[in-house]
Amino acid sequence: MTTLARRTHIVSLAVPPIVWLAYFVLSYLVVALGCSLPASEATLRGALAVIAGASLIVIFSAGAESLKSWRSARQERNAGDRQHRTSLALLALLLCGLALLGTVWGGLNLFMLAPCQG
C-alpha cells in the first residue's frame, strides 16, 4: 500500500468528527463539573483555561488534517488517480472544515458567556 493510498483511507473520514466529539464532550463535562462542585473563582478559571487549550489543540489538528487532505486531493487529481480516492480526500477536507467550524462556534461562548449563570 502506497503512502498516497494510506492518506486517503476511509478511516481518515472518521478522524475529524471523532476529535470534535471528544472536544465537545470534554468541554461540557469540565463546565458541568466546574459549575456543580463548590469551587472558587480560580478553579473555574482553570477549567475554562483547560477548555480553551483543548479548543486550540482541536483547531490546530483540524487545520493540519485539512491541509493534509487538500494536498492529498491535489496530488491524486494531478496523478490521474481514480476518482473515488480524490472524492475521499475532498470529503475528508469538508469534514475537517466542519469540525473546525464546530469547534470555533462552540469555543466562542468561552469569551462571550459566563459559565455558571442561573
Secondary structure, DSSP 8 states (H G I E B T S, - for coil): --HHHHHT-GGGGTHHHHHHHHHHHHHHHHHHHHHHS---HHHHHHHHHHHHHHHHHHHHHHHHHHHHHHHHHHHHHHHT--HHHHHHHHHHHHHHHHHHHHHHHHHTHHHHS-TT--
